[in-house]
Amino acid sequence: MATDVVMREPGPEDTETLVEIALAAWEPIYASFRQMMGDDLFVTVIPNWRAEKGRQIREMCQPGSRMTVAVAEVAGQIVGFVSFYADQSRGVGVIGNNAVHPAWQNRGIAQVMYAHVFARLRALGMRAVRVNTGGDPSHAPARRAYEKAGFAVGIPCVDYYRKL
Ligand SMILES: CC(C)(COP(=O)(O)OP(=O)(O)OC[C@H]1O[C@@H](n2cnc3c(N)ncnc32)[C@H](O)[C@@H]1OP(=O)(O)O)[C@@H](O)C(=O)NCCC(=O)NCCS
């Protein structure tokens, strides 16, 4: 399956497809956050995650963005995307927003995306790569996907919230 995945640069006409994939992919994550936080805290600290995620995706697709974006296509259809940048001062690459449409998850597509990023970062002289993800149950697929891709060192962090 994953051998049929083609990585390419997105064009401006692809931006809204990436937003759609992101909103579909993060829906269960924010539903889980809402359940963990309760409605009141959730709407206080995350009032409109769809608008914010859409803004992030549109911004990373802008010419001149620090992030480089690559899309994963299967049979001419975009099924996922990954963003990354090379921190030249440290020689460390960073993976940012990335997602596979829920209809295409668990087929190794993310592995093709991460392998593509590793090759691009190596070509830019990067000696290591970092990615940040959640330690909560909704991010279990992301943690598993990263571990499969060889991210062997994970330092857990916690986001704490309280109402004032
Ligand atoms: C993270 C993401 C991009 C991975 O894409 P993908 O193409 O499905 O990833 P892969 O198929 O390479 O690997 C997924 C792995 O997670 C596993 N998995 C799926 N659901 C899981 C769960 N609830 N608990 C544990 N593992 C799970 C799959 O079984 C697979 O592992 P396996 O091959 O050992 O069986 C995708 O899940 C996604 O878009 N998630 C929502 C957005 C997100 O979290 N992005 C990353 C933010 S840091």
Ligand as a Chemical Component Dictionary entry (heavy atoms), coordinates in Angstrom:
data_LIG
# 
_chem_comp.id                   LIG 
_chem_comp.type                 NON-POLYMER 
_chem_comp.pdbx_formal_charge   0 
_chem_comp.three_letter_code    LIG 
# 
loop_
_chem_comp_atom.comp_id 
_chem_comp_atom.atom_id 
_chem_comp_atom.alt_atom_id 
_chem_comp_atom.type_symbol 
_chem_comp_atom.charge 
_chem_comp_atom.model_Cartn_x 
_chem_comp_atom.model_Cartn_y 
_chem_comp_atom.model_Cartn_z 
_chem_comp_atom.pdbx_ordinal 
LIG C1  C1  C 0 -0.299 10.658 13.239 1  
LIG C2  C2  C 0 -0.823 10.261 11.863 2  
LIG C3  C3  C 0 -0.326 11.280 10.847 3  
LIG C4  C4  C 0 -0.271 8.890  11.506 4  
LIG O1  O1  O 0 -0.672 8.571  10.174 5  
LIG P1  P1  P 0 -0.795 7.064  9.637  6  
LIG O2  O2  O 0 -0.548 7.083  8.183  7  
LIG O3  O3  O 0 -2.061 6.475  10.114 8  
LIG O4  O4  O 0 0.410  6.383  10.414 9  
LIG P2  P2  P 0 1.012  4.914  10.208 10 
LIG O5  O5  O 0 0.031  4.068  9.446  11 
LIG O6  O6  O 0 2.395  5.039  9.685  12 
LIG O7  O7  O 0 1.121  4.403  11.721 13 
LIG C5  C5  C 0 0.013  4.453  12.587 14 
LIG C6  C6  C 0 0.241  3.484  13.710 15 
LIG O8  O8  O 0 -0.603 3.842  14.826 16 
LIG C7  C7  C 0 -1.305 2.688  15.236 17 
LIG N1  N1  N 0 -2.517 3.111  15.925 18 
LIG C8  C8  C 0 -3.667 3.551  15.396 19 
LIG N2  N2  N 0 -4.542 3.831  16.362 20 
LIG C9  C9  C 0 -3.903 3.588  17.534 21 
LIG C10 C10 C 0 -4.277 3.697  18.913 22 
LIG N3  N3  N 0 -5.477 4.137  19.277 23 
LIG N4  N4  N 0 -3.360 3.345  19.842 24 
LIG C11 C11 C 0 -2.129 2.920  19.505 25 
LIG N5  N5  N 0 -1.723 2.796  18.199 26 
LIG C12 C12 C 0 -2.609 3.126  17.250 27 
LIG C13 C13 C 0 -1.536 1.934  13.961 28 
LIG O9  O9  O 0 -1.928 0.609  14.210 29 
LIG C14 C14 C 0 -0.147 2.063  13.336 30 
LIG O10 O10 O 0 0.801  1.233  13.963 31 
LIG P3  P3  P 0 1.151  -0.274 13.412 32 
LIG O11 O11 O 0 1.562  -0.124 11.983 33 
LIG O12 O12 O 0 2.231  -0.727 14.322 34 
LIG O13 O13 O 0 -0.101 -1.072 13.529 35 
LIG C15 C15 C 0 -2.379 10.173 11.853 36 
LIG O14 O14 O 0 -2.789 9.299  12.880 37 
LIG C16 C16 C 0 -3.052 11.509 12.055 38 
LIG O15 O15 O 0 -3.274 12.270 11.117 39 
LIG N6  N6  N 0 -3.424 11.808 13.310 40 
LIG C17 C17 C 0 -4.146 13.046 13.638 41 
LIG C18 C18 C 0 -3.244 14.262 13.573 42 
LIG C19 C19 C 0 -1.999 14.067 14.403 43 
LIG O16 O16 O 0 -2.027 13.544 15.514 44 
LIG N7  N7  N 0 -0.863 14.518 13.834 45 
LIG C20 C20 C 0 0.403  14.487 14.508 46 
LIG C21 C21 C 0 0.414  15.604 15.476 47 
LIG S1  S1  S 0 1.892  15.665 16.429 48 
# 
loop_
_chem_comp_bond.comp_id 
_chem_comp_bond.atom_id_1 
_chem_comp_bond.atom_id_2 
_chem_comp_bond.value_order 
_chem_comp_bond.pdbx_ordinal 
LIG C1  C2  SING 1  
LIG C2  C3  SING 2  
LIG C2  C4  SING 3  
LIG C2  C15 SING 4  
LIG C4  O1  SING 5  
LIG O1  P1  SING 6  
LIG P1  O2  DOUB 7  
LIG P1  O3  SING 8  
LIG P1  O4  SING 9  
LIG O4  P2  SING 10 
LIG P2  O5  DOUB 11 
LIG P2  O6  SING 12 
LIG P2  O7  SING 13 
LIG O7  C5  SING 14 
LIG C5  C6  SING 15 
LIG C6  O8  SING 16 
LIG C6  C14 SING 17 
LIG O8  C7  SING 18 
LIG C7  N1  SING 19 
LIG C7  C13 SING 20 
LIG N1  C8  SING 21 
LIG N1  C12 SING 22 
LIG C8  N2  DOUB 23 
LIG N2  C9  SING 24 
LIG C9  C10 SING 25 
LIG C9  C12 DOUB 26 
LIG C10 N3  SING 27 
LIG C10 N4  DOUB 28 
LIG N4  C11 SING 29 
LIG C11 N5  DOUB 30 
LIG N5  C12 SING 31 
LIG C13 O9  SING 32 
LIG C13 C14 SING 33 
LIG C14 O10 SING 34 
LIG O10 P3  SING 35 
LIG P3  O11 DOUB 36 
LIG P3  O12 SING 37 
LIG P3  O13 SING 38 
LIG C15 O14 SING 39 
LIG C15 C16 SING 40 
LIG C16 O15 DOUB 41 
LIG C16 N6  SING 42 
LIG N6  C17 SING 43 
LIG C17 C18 SING 44 
LIG C18 C19 SING 45 
LIG C19 O16 DOUB 46 
LIG C19 N7  SING 47 
LIG N7  C20 SING 48 
LIG C20 C21 SING 49 
LIG C21 S1  SING 50 
# 
